[in-house]
Amino acid sequence: MKYLALLLVYLFVAVKNSHAYLDPGTGSYILQVVVGSLLAGGYFFKDALGRFFKKTTGFFKKVSKK
């Protein structure tokens, strides 16, 4: 994993001018991907935390009744 990170850093630092063209639609596409990823990640963590707290509170309710 360490070598992969070093390789990626090297590849981004060692790049010369590419003279590439990015059309105007690329920015909106990147924005859509970023916003969609953030929303999906937020929902995933909300759902995972909800399940975790539901199980832990259920466990402690069972333990306290005994």
mmCIF file of the N, C-alpha and C atoms, coordinates in Angstrom:
data_MODEL
# 
_entry.id   MODEL 
# 
loop_
_atom_site.group_PDB 
_atom_site.id 
_atom_site.type_symbol 
_atom_site.label_atom_id 
_atom_site.label_alt_id 
_atom_site.label_comp_id 
_atom_site.label_asym_id 
_atom_site.label_entity_id 
_atom_site.label_seq_id 
_atom_site.pdbx_PDB_ins_code 
_atom_site.Cartn_x 
_atom_site.Cartn_y 
_atom_site.Cartn_z 
_atom_site.occupancy 
_atom_site.B_iso_or_equiv 
_atom_site.pdbx_formal_charge 
_atom_site.auth_seq_id 
_atom_site.auth_comp_id 
_atom_site.auth_asym_id 
_atom_site.auth_atom_id 
_atom_site.pdbx_PDB_model_num 
ATOM 1   N N  . MET A 1 1  ? 0.825   -1.184 0.000   1.00 0.00 ? 1  MET A N  1 
ATOM 2   C CA . MET A 1 1  ? 0.000   0.000  0.000   1.00 0.00 ? 1  MET A CA 1 
ATOM 3   C C  . MET A 1 1  ? 0.873   1.252  0.000   1.00 0.00 ? 1  MET A C  1 
ATOM 4   N N  . LYS A 1 2  ? 1.969   1.174  0.754   1.00 0.00 ? 2  LYS A N  1 
ATOM 5   C CA . LYS A 1 2  ? 2.888   2.306  0.821   1.00 0.00 ? 2  LYS A CA 1 
ATOM 6   C C  . LYS A 1 2  ? 3.499   2.567  -0.555  1.00 0.00 ? 2  LYS A C  1 
ATOM 7   N N  . TYR A 1 3  ? 3.848   1.486  -1.247  1.00 0.00 ? 3  TYR A N  1 
ATOM 8   C CA . TYR A 1 3  ? 4.455   1.636  -2.573  1.00 0.00 ? 3  TYR A CA 1 
ATOM 9   C C  . TYR A 1 3  ? 3.457   2.190  -3.589  1.00 0.00 ? 3  TYR A C  1 
ATOM 10  N N  . LEU A 1 4  ? 2.206   1.789  -3.459  1.00 0.00 ? 4  LEU A N  1 
ATOM 11  C CA . LEU A 1 4  ? 1.170   2.300  -4.353  1.00 0.00 ? 4  LEU A CA 1 
ATOM 12  C C  . LEU A 1 4  ? 0.987   3.804  -4.158  1.00 0.00 ? 4  LEU A C  1 
ATOM 13  N N  . ALA A 1 5  ? 0.977   4.240  -2.909  1.00 0.00 ? 5  ALA A N  1 
ATOM 14  C CA . ALA A 1 5  ? 0.838   5.671  -2.629  1.00 0.00 ? 5  ALA A CA 1 
ATOM 15  C C  . ALA A 1 5  ? 2.034   6.437  -3.186  1.00 0.00 ? 5  ALA A C  1 
ATOM 16  N N  . LEU A 1 6  ? 3.232   5.902  -3.000  1.00 0.00 ? 6  LEU A N  1 
ATOM 17  C CA . LEU A 1 6  ? 4.426   6.565  -3.539  1.00 0.00 ? 6  LEU A CA 1 
ATOM 18  C C  . LEU A 1 6  ? 4.393   6.607  -5.061  1.00 0.00 ? 6  LEU A C  1 
ATOM 19  N N  . LEU A 1 7  ? 3.921   5.533  -5.682  1.00 0.00 ? 7  LEU A N  1 
ATOM 20  C CA . LEU A 1 7  ? 3.823   5.499  -7.136  1.00 0.00 ? 7  LEU A CA 1 
ATOM 21  C C  . LEU A 1 7  ? 2.837   6.547  -7.639  1.00 0.00 ? 7  LEU A C  1 
ATOM 22  N N  . LEU A 1 8  ? 1.693   6.668  -6.982  1.00 0.00 ? 8  LEU A N  1 
ATOM 23  C CA . LEU A 1 8  ? 0.705   7.668  -7.391  1.00 0.00 ? 8  LEU A CA 1 
ATOM 24  C C  . LEU A 1 8  ? 1.239   9.084  -7.219  1.00 0.00 ? 8  LEU A C  1 
ATOM 25  N N  . VAL A 1 9  ? 1.937   9.336  -6.124  1.00 0.00 ? 9  VAL A N  1 
ATOM 26  C CA . VAL A 1 9  ? 2.530   10.663 -5.921  1.00 0.00 ? 9  VAL A CA 1 
ATOM 27  C C  . VAL A 1 9  ? 3.545   10.944 -7.011  1.00 0.00 ? 9  VAL A C  1 
ATOM 28  N N  . TYR A 1 10 ? 4.374   9.972  -7.334  1.00 0.00 ? 10 TYR A N  1 
ATOM 29  C CA . TYR A 1 10 ? 5.377   10.152 -8.381  1.00 0.00 ? 10 TYR A CA 1 
ATOM 30  C C  . TYR A 1 10 ? 4.710   10.432 -9.727  1.00 0.00 ? 10 TYR A C  1 
ATOM 31  N N  . LEU A 1 11 ? 3.661   9.688  -10.041 1.00 0.00 ? 11 LEU A N  1 
ATOM 32  C CA . LEU A 1 11 ? 2.997   9.876  -11.328 1.00 0.00 ? 11 LEU A CA 1 
ATOM 33  C C  . LEU A 1 11 ? 2.366   11.255 -11.450 1.00 0.00 ? 11 LEU A C  1 
ATOM 34  N N  . PHE A 1 12 ? 1.821   11.783 -10.363 1.00 0.00 ? 12 PHE A N  1 
ATOM 35  C CA . PHE A 1 12 ? 1.215   13.113 -10.418 1.00 0.00 ? 12 PHE A CA 1 
ATOM 36  C C  . PHE A 1 12 ? 2.257   14.220 -10.432 1.00 0.00 ? 12 PHE A C  1 
ATOM 37  N N  . VAL A 1 13 ? 3.382   14.007 -9.778  1.00 0.00 ? 13 VAL A N  1 
ATOM 38  C CA . VAL A 1 13 ? 4.414   15.042 -9.708  1.00 0.00 ? 13 VAL A CA 1 
ATOM 39  C C  . VAL A 1 13 ? 5.249   15.069 -10.980 1.00 0.00 ? 13 VAL A C  1 
ATOM 40  N N  . ALA A 1 14 ? 5.495   13.912 -11.571 1.00 0.00 ? 14 ALA A N  1 
ATOM 41  C CA . ALA A 1 14 ? 6.405   13.817 -12.706 1.00 0.00 ? 14 ALA A CA 1 
ATOM 42  C C  . ALA A 1 14 ? 5.750   14.150 -14.045 1.00 0.00 ? 14 ALA A C  1 
ATOM 43  N N  . VAL A 1 15 ? 4.491   14.496 -14.057 1.00 0.00 ? 15 VAL A N  1 
ATOM 44  C CA . VAL A 1 15 ? 3.786   14.752 -15.311 1.00 0.00 ? 15 VAL A CA 1 
ATOM 45  C C  . VAL A 1 15 ? 4.242   16.079 -15.912 1.00 0.00 ? 15 VAL A C  1 
ATOM 46  N N  . LYS A 1 16 ? 4.541   16.044 -17.175 1.00 0.00 ? 16 LYS A N  1 
ATOM 47  C CA . LYS A 1 16 ? 4.870   17.267 -17.914 1.00 0.00 ? 16 LYS A CA 1 
ATOM 48  C C  . LYS A 1 16 ? 3.568   17.884 -18.415 1.00 0.00 ? 16 LYS A C  1 
ATOM 49  N N  . ASN A 1 17 ? 3.648   18.984 -19.108 1.00 0.00 ? 17 ASN A N  1 
ATOM 50  C CA . ASN A 1 17 ? 2.453   19.604 -19.683 1.00 0.00 ? 17 ASN A CA 1 
ATOM 51  C C  . ASN A 1 17 ? 1.801   18.648 -20.671 1.00 0.00 ? 17 ASN A C  1 
ATOM 52  N N  . SER A 1 18 ? 0.502   18.470 -20.537 1.00 0.00 ? 18 SER A N  1 
ATOM 53  C CA . SER A 1 18 ? -0.179  17.520 -21.416 1.00 0.00 ? 18 SER A CA 1 
ATOM 54  C C  . SER A 1 18 ? -0.908  18.209 -22.561 1.00 0.00 ? 18 SER A C  1 
ATOM 55  N N  . HIS A 1 19 ? -1.192  19.503 -22.446 1.00 0.00 ? 19 HIS A N  1 
ATOM 56  C CA . HIS A 1 19 ? -1.913  20.253 -23.470 1.00 0.00 ? 19 HIS A CA 1 
ATOM 57  C C  . HIS A 1 19 ? -3.219  19.548 -23.838 1.00 0.00 ? 19 HIS A C  1 
ATOM 58  N N  . ALA A 1 20 ? -3.918  19.064 -22.822 1.00 0.00 ? 20 ALA A N  1 
ATOM 59  C CA . ALA A 1 20 ? -5.179  18.360 -23.037 1.00 0.00 ? 20 ALA A CA 1 
ATOM 60  C C  . ALA A 1 20 ? -6.334  19.350 -23.033 1.00 0.00 ? 20 ALA A C  1 
ATOM 61  N N  . TYR A 1 21 ? -7.423  18.941 -23.633 1.00 0.00 ? 21 TYR A N  1 
ATOM 62  C CA . TYR A 1 21 ? -8.621  19.774 -23.714 1.00 0.00 ? 21 TYR A CA 1 
ATOM 63  C C  . TYR A 1 21 ? -9.711  19.149 -22.863 1.00 0.00 ? 21 TYR A C  1 
ATOM 64  N N  . LEU A 1 22 ? -10.284 19.930 -21.973 1.00 0.00 ? 22 LEU A N  1 
ATOM 65  C CA . LEU A 1 22 ? -11.432 19.484 -21.194 1.00 0.00 ? 22 LEU A CA 1 
ATOM 66  C C  . LEU A 1 22 ? -12.642 20.283 -21.658 1.00 0.00 ? 22 LEU A C  1 
ATOM 67  N N  . ASP A 1 23 ? -13.620 19.591 -22.187 1.00 0.00 ? 23 ASP A N  1 
ATOM 68  C CA . ASP A 1 23 ? -14.805 20.299 -22.674 1.00 0.00 ? 23 ASP A CA 1 
ATOM 69  C C  . ASP A 1 23 ? -15.640 20.791 -21.493 1.00 0.00 ? 23 ASP A C  1 
ATOM 70  N N  . PRO A 1 24 ? -16.548 21.727 -21.711 1.00 0.00 ? 24 PRO A N  1 
ATOM 71  C CA . PRO A 1 24 ? -17.321 22.316 -20.617 1.00 0.00 ? 24 PRO A CA 1 
ATOM 72  C C  . PRO A 1 24 ? -18.176 21.312 -19.839 1.00 0.00 ? 24 PRO A C  1 
ATOM 73  N N  . GLY A 1 25 ? -18.566 20.228 -20.446 1.00 0.00 ? 25 GLY A N  1 
ATOM 74  C CA . GLY A 1 25 ? -19.391 19.245 -19.752 1.00 0.00 ? 25 GLY A CA 1 
ATOM 75  C C  . GLY A 1 25 ? -18.628 18.435 -18.720 1.00 0.00 ? 25 GLY A C  1 
ATOM 76  N N  . THR A 1 26 ? -17.307 18.443 -18.787 1.00 0.00 ? 26 THR A N  1 
ATOM 77  C CA . THR A 1 26 ? -16.506 17.650 -17.866 1.00 0.00 ? 26 THR A CA 1 
ATOM 78  C C  . THR A 1 26 ? -16.645 18.151 -16.434 1.00 0.00 ? 26 THR A C  1 
ATOM 79  N N  . GLY A 1 27 ? -16.673 19.460 -16.252 1.00 0.00 ? 27 GLY A N  1 
ATOM 80  C CA . GLY A 1 27 ? -16.792 20.019 -14.907 1.00 0.00 ? 27 GLY A CA 1 
ATOM 81  C C  . GLY A 1 27 ? -18.092 19.626 -14.239 1.00 0.00 ? 27 GLY A C  1 
ATOM 82  N N  . SER A 1 28 ? -19.185 19.668 -14.983 1.00 0.00 ? 28 SER A N  1 
ATOM 83  C CA . SER A 1 28 ? -20.469 19.290 -14.394 1.00 0.00 ? 28 SER A CA 1 
ATOM 84  C C  . SER A 1 28 ? -20.513 17.794 -14.106 1.00 0.00 ? 28 SER A C  1 
ATOM 85  N N  . TYR A 1 29 ? -19.863 16.994 -14.938 1.00 0.00 ? 29 TYR A N  1 
ATOM 86  C CA . TYR A 1 29 ? -19.820 15.553 -14.694 1.00 0.00 ? 29 TYR A CA 1 
ATOM 87  C C  . TYR A 1 29 ? -19.035 15.254 -13.418 1.00 0.00 ? 29 TYR A C  1 
ATOM 88  N N  . ILE A 1 30 ? -17.898 15.909 -13.252 1.00 0.00 ? 30 ILE A N  1 
ATOM 89  C CA . ILE A 1 30 ? -17.091 15.701 -12.049 1.00 0.00 ? 30 ILE A CA 1 
ATOM 90  C C  . ILE A 1 30 ? -17.879 16.137 -10.816 1.00 0.00 ? 30 ILE A C  1 
ATOM 91  N N  . LEU A 1 31 ? -18.586 17.257 -10.908 1.00 0.00 ? 31 LEU A N  1 
ATOM 92  C CA . LEU A 1 31 ? -19.403 17.732 -9.798  1.00 0.00 ? 31 LEU A CA 1 
ATOM 93  C C  . LEU A 1 31 ? -20.500 16.722 -9.455  1.00 0.00 ? 31 LEU A C  1 
ATOM 94  N N  . GLN A 1 32 ? -21.137 16.145 -10.457 1.00 0.00 ? 32 GLN A N  1 
ATOM 95  C CA . GLN A 1 32 ? -22.179 15.146 -10.217 1.00 0.00 ? 32 GLN A CA 1 
ATOM 96  C C  . GLN A 1 32 ? -21.609 13.919 -9.517  1.00 0.00 ? 32 GLN A C  1 
ATOM 97  N N  . VAL A 1 33 ? -20.431 13.485 -9.938  1.00 0.00 ? 33 VAL A N  1 
ATOM 98  C CA . VAL A 1 33 ? -19.806 12.314 -9.319  1.00 0.00 ? 33 VAL A CA 1 
ATOM 99  C C  . VAL A 1 33 ? -19.459 12.599 -7.862  1.00 0.00 ? 33 VAL A C  1 
ATOM 100 N N  . VAL A 1 34 ? -18.902 13.768 -7.592  1.00 0.00 ? 34 VAL A N  1 
ATOM 101 C CA . VAL A 1 34 ? -18.518 14.120 -6.223  1.00 0.00 ? 34 VAL A CA 1 
ATOM 102 C C  . VAL A 1 34 ? -19.752 14.227 -5.327  1.00 0.00 ? 34 VAL A C  1 
ATOM 103 N N  . VAL A 1 35 ? -20.779 14.924 -5.780  1.00 0.00 ? 35 VAL A N  1 
ATOM 104 C CA . VAL A 1 35 ? -21.995 15.088 -4.973  1.00 0.00 ? 35 VAL A CA 1 
ATOM 105 C C  . VAL A 1 35 ? -22.681 13.739 -4.761  1.00 0.00 ? 35 VAL A C  1 
ATOM 106 N N  . GLY A 1 36 ? -22.771 12.936 -5.794  1.00 0.00 ? 36 GLY A N  1 
ATOM 107 C CA . GLY A 1 36 ? -23.380 11.612 -5.660  1.00 0.00 ? 36 GLY A CA 1 
ATOM 108 C C  . GLY A 1 36 ? -22.617 10.722 -4.698  1.00 0.00 ? 36 GLY A C  1 
ATOM 109 N N  . SER A 1 37 ? -21.296 10.778 -4.761  1.00 0.00 ? 37 SER A N  1 
ATOM 110 C CA . SER A 1 37 ? -20.473 9.978  -3.850  1.00 0.00 ? 37 SER A CA 1 
ATOM 111 C C  . SER A 1 37 ? -20.658 10.429 -2.406  1.00 0.00 ? 37 SER A C  1 
ATOM 112 N N  . LEU A 1 38 ? -20.699 11.741 -2.188  1.00 0.00 ? 38 LEU A N  1 
ATOM 113 C CA . LEU A 1 38 ? -20.897 12.247 -0.828  1.00 0.00 ? 38 LEU A CA 1 
ATOM 114 C C  . LEU A 1 38 ? -22.264 11.850 -0.278  1.00 0.00 ? 38 LEU A C  1 
ATOM 115 N N  . LEU A 1 39 ? -23.289 11.950 -1.098  1.00 0.00 ? 39 LEU A N  1 
ATOM 116 C CA . LEU A 1 39 ? -24.627 11.569 -0.643  1.00 0.00 ? 39 LEU A CA 1 
ATOM 117 C C  . LEU A 1 39 ? -24.719 10.067 -0.367  1.00 0.00 ? 39 LEU A C  1 
ATOM 118 N N  . ALA A 1 40 ? -24.144 9.264  -1.241  1.00 0.00 ? 40 ALA A N  1 
ATOM 119 C CA . ALA A 1 40 ? -24.173 7.813  -1.036  1.00 0.00 ? 40 ALA A CA 1 
ATOM 120 C C  . ALA A 1 40 ? -23.382 7.429  0.209   1.00 0.00 ? 40 ALA A C  1 
ATOM 121 N N  . GLY A 1 41 ? -22.226 8.055  0.401   1.00 0.00 ? 41 GLY A N  1 
ATOM 122 C CA . GLY A 1 41 ? -21.427 7.784  1.595   1.00 0.00 ? 41 GLY A CA 1 
ATOM 123 C C  . GLY A 1 41 ? -22.146 8.205  2.862   1.00 0.00 ? 41 GLY A C  1 
ATOM 124 N N  . GLY A 1 42 ? -22.797 9.356  2.820   1.00 0.00 ? 42 GLY A N  1 
ATOM 125 C CA . GLY A 1 42 ? -23.554 9.819  3.981   1.00 0.00 ? 42 GLY A CA 1 
ATOM 126 C C  . GLY A 1 42 ? -24.691 8.882  4.330   1.00 0.00 ? 42 GLY A C  1 
ATOM 127 N N  . TYR A 1 43 ? -25.409 8.423  3.325   1.00 0.00 ? 43 TYR A N  1 
ATOM 128 C CA . TYR A 1 43 ? -26.503 7.486  3.574   1.00 0.00 ? 43 TYR A CA 1 
ATOM 129 C C  . TYR A 1 43 ? -25.970 6.167  4.122   1.00 0.00 ? 43 TYR A C  1 
ATOM 130 N N  . PHE A 1 44 ? -24.853 5.692  3.572   1.00 0.00 ? 44 PHE A N  1 
ATOM 131 C CA . PHE A 1 44 ? -24.267 4.434  4.036   1.00 0.00 ? 44 PHE A CA 1 
ATOM 132 C C  . PHE A 1 44 ? -23.896 4.526  5.513   1.00 0.00 ? 44 PHE A C  1 
ATOM 133 N N  . PHE A 1 45 ? -23.210 5.614  5.895   1.00 0.00 ? 45 PHE A N  1 
ATOM 134 C CA . PHE A 1 45 ? -22.797 5.748  7.288   1.00 0.00 ? 45 PHE A CA 1 
ATOM 135 C C  . PHE A 1 45 ? -23.988 5.982  8.214   1.00 0.00 ? 45 PHE A C  1 
ATOM 136 N N  . LYS A 1 46 ? -24.995 6.710  7.748   1.00 0.00 ? 46 LYS A N  1 
ATOM 137 C CA . LYS A 1 46 ? -26.205 6.920  8.550   1.00 0.00 ? 46 LYS A CA 1 
ATOM 138 C C  . LYS A 1 46 ? -26.893 5.585  8.800   1.00 0.00 ? 46 LYS A C  1 
ATOM 139 N N  . ASP A 1 47 ? -26.999 4.787  7.767   1.00 0.00 ? 47 ASP A N  1 
ATOM 140 C CA . ASP A 1 47 ? -27.645 3.486  7.882   1.00 0.00 ? 47 ASP A CA 1 
ATOM 141 C C  . ASP A 1 47 ? -26.832 2.548  8.775   1.00 0.00 ? 47 ASP A C  1 
ATOM 142 N N  . ALA A 1 48 ? -25.515 2.530  8.589   1.00 0.00 ? 48 ALA A N  1 
ATOM 143 C CA . ALA A 1 48 ? -24.658 1.651  9.382   1.00 0.00 ? 48 ALA A CA 1 
ATOM 144 C C  . ALA A 1 48 ? -24.676 2.059  10.854  1.00 0.00 ? 48 ALA A C  1 
ATOM 145 N N  . LEU A 1 49 ? -24.605 3.362  11.125  1.00 0.00 ? 49 LEU A N  1 
ATOM 146 C CA . LEU A 1 49 ? -24.653 3.818  12.514  1.00 0.00 ? 49 LEU A CA 1 
ATOM 147 C C  . LEU A 1 49 ? -26.016 3.544  13.137  1.00 0.00 ? 49 LEU A C  1 
ATOM 148 N N  . GLY A 1 50 ? -27.072 3.692  12.361  1.00 0.00 ? 50 GLY A N  1 
ATOM 149 C CA . GLY A 1 50 ? -28.408 3.398  12.874  1.00 0.00 ? 50 GLY A CA 1 
ATOM 150 C C  . GLY A 1 50 ? -28.551 1.945  13.279  1.00 0.00 ? 50 GLY A C  1 
ATOM 151 N N  . ARG A 1 51 ? -28.062 1.050  12.433  1.00 0.00 ? 51 ARG A N  1 
ATOM 152 C CA . ARG A 1 51 ? -28.119 -0.377 12.766  1.00 0.00 ? 51 ARG A CA 1 
ATOM 153 C C  . ARG A 1 51 ? -27.264 -0.688 13.995  1.00 0.00 ? 51 ARG A C  1 
ATOM 154 N N  . PHE A 1 52 ? -26.090 -0.066 14.086  1.00 0.00 ? 52 PHE A N  1 
ATOM 155 C CA . PHE A 1 52 ? -25.195 -0.298 15.223  1.00 0.00 ? 52 PHE A CA 1 
ATOM 156 C C  . PHE A 1 52 ? -25.854 0.145  16.528  1.00 0.00 ? 52 PHE A C  1 
ATOM 157 N N  . PHE A 1 53 ? -26.421 1.355  16.546  1.00 0.00 ? 53 PHE A N  1 
ATOM 158 C CA . PHE A 1 53 ? -27.048 1.854  17.767  1.00 0.00 ? 53 PHE A CA 1 
ATOM 159 C C  . PHE A 1 53 ? -28.301 1.063  18.119  1.00 0.00 ? 53 PHE A C  1 
ATOM 160 N N  . LYS A 1 54 ? -29.018 0.600  17.111  1.00 0.00 ? 54 LYS A N  1 
ATOM 161 C CA . LYS A 1 54 ? -30.213 -0.207 17.371  1.00 0.00 ? 54 LYS A CA 1 
ATOM 162 C C  . LYS A 1 54 ? -29.823 -1.520 18.050  1.00 0.00 ? 54 LYS A C  1 
ATOM 163 N N  . LYS A 1 55 ? -28.754 -2.151 17.559  1.00 0.00 ? 55 LYS A N  1 
ATOM 164 C CA . LYS A 1 55 ? -28.306 -3.411 18.155  1.00 0.00 ? 55 LYS A CA 1 
ATOM 165 C C  . LYS A 1 55 ? -27.751 -3.198 19.557  1.00 0.00 ? 55 LYS A C  1 
ATOM 166 N N  . THR A 1 56 ? -26.966 -2.139 19.756  1.00 0.00 ? 56 THR A N  1 
ATOM 167 C CA . THR A 1 56 ? -26.382 -1.920 21.081  1.00 0.00 ? 56 THR A CA 1 
ATOM 168 C C  . THR A 1 56 ? -27.444 -1.533 22.104  1.00 0.00 ? 56 THR A C  1 
ATOM 169 N N  . THR A 1 57 ? -28.399 -0.697 21.732  1.00 0.00 ? 57 THR A N  1 
ATOM 170 C CA . THR A 1 57 ? -29.456 -0.345 22.690  1.00 0.00 ? 57 THR A CA 1 
ATOM 171 C C  . THR A 1 57 ? -30.331 -1.559 22.986  1.00 0.00 ? 57 THR A C  1 
ATOM 172 N N  . GLY A 1 58 ? -30.585 -2.383 21.977  1.00 0.00 ? 58 GLY A N  1 
ATOM 173 C CA . GLY A 1 58 ? -31.341 -3.614 22.213  1.00 0.00 ? 58 GLY A CA 1 
ATOM 174 C C  . GLY A 1 58 ? -30.608 -4.551 23.154  1.00 0.00 ? 58 GLY A C  1 
ATOM 175 N N  . PHE A 1 59 ? -29.300 -4.649 22.991  1.00 0.00 ? 59 PHE A N  1 
ATOM 176 C CA . PHE A 1 59 ? -28.492 -5.501 23.860  1.00 0.00 ? 59 PHE A CA 1 
ATOM 177 C C  . PHE A 1 59 ? -28.542 -5.002 25.300  1.00 0.00 ? 59 PHE A C  1 
ATOM 178 N N  . PHE A 1 60 ? -28.370 -3.696 25.489  1.00 0.00 ? 60 PHE A N  1 
ATOM 179 C CA . PHE A 1 60 ? -28.369 -3.160 26.847  1.00 0.00 ? 60 PHE A CA 1 
ATOM 180 C C  . PHE A 1 60 ? -29.756 -3.218 27.484  1.00 0.00 ? 60 PHE A C  1 
ATOM 181 N N  . LYS A 1 61 ? -30.806 -3.134 26.698  1.00 0.00 ? 61 LYS A N  1 
ATOM 182 C CA . LYS A 1 61 ? -32.153 -3.291 27.239  1.00 0.00 ? 61 LYS A CA 1 
ATOM 183 C C  . LYS A 1 61 ? -32.367 -4.721 27.724  1.00 0.00 ? 61 LYS A C  1 
ATOM 184 N N  . LYS A 1 62 ? -31.856 -5.704 26.956  1.00 0.00 ? 62 LYS A N  1 
ATOM 185 C CA . LYS A 1 62 ? -31.970 -7.103 27.364  1.00 0.00 ? 62 LYS A CA 1 
ATOM 186 C C  . LYS A 1 62 ? -31.176 -7.360 28.639  1.00 0.00 ? 62 LYS A C  1 
ATOM 187 N N  . VAL A 1 63 ? -29.972 -6.793 28.713  1.00 0.00 ? 63 VAL A N  1 
ATOM 188 C CA . VAL A 1 63 ? -29.115 -7.011 29.877  1.00 0.00 ? 63 VAL A CA 1 
ATOM 189 C C  . VAL A 1 63 ? -29.724 -6.365 31.119  1.00 0.00 ? 63 VAL A C  1 
ATOM 190 N N  . SER A 1 64 ? -30.293 -5.185 30.971  1.00 0.00 ? 64 SER A N  1 
ATOM 191 C CA . SER A 1 64 ? -30.844 -4.482 32.139  1.00 0.00 ? 64 SER A CA 1 
ATOM 192 C C  . SER A 1 64 ? -32.122 -5.138 32.658  1.00 0.00 ? 64 SER A C  1 
ATOM 193 N N  . LYS A 1 65 ? -32.846 -5.884 31.815  1.00 0.00 ? 65 LYS A N  1 
ATOM 194 C CA . LYS A 1 65 ? -34.073 -6.555 32.254  1.00 0.00 ? 65 LYS A CA 1 
ATOM 195 C C  . LYS A 1 65 ? -33.773 -7.799 33.081  1.00 0.00 ? 65 LYS A C  1 
ATOM 196 N N  . LYS A 1 66 ? -32.612 -8.385 32.907  1.00 0.00 ? 66 LYS A N  1 
ATOM 197 C CA . LYS A 1 66 ? -32.276 -9.631 33.622  1.00 0.00 ? 66 LYS A CA 1 
ATOM 198 C C  . LYS A 1 66 ? -31.895 -9.377 35.045  1.00 0.00 ? 66 LYS A C  1 
# 
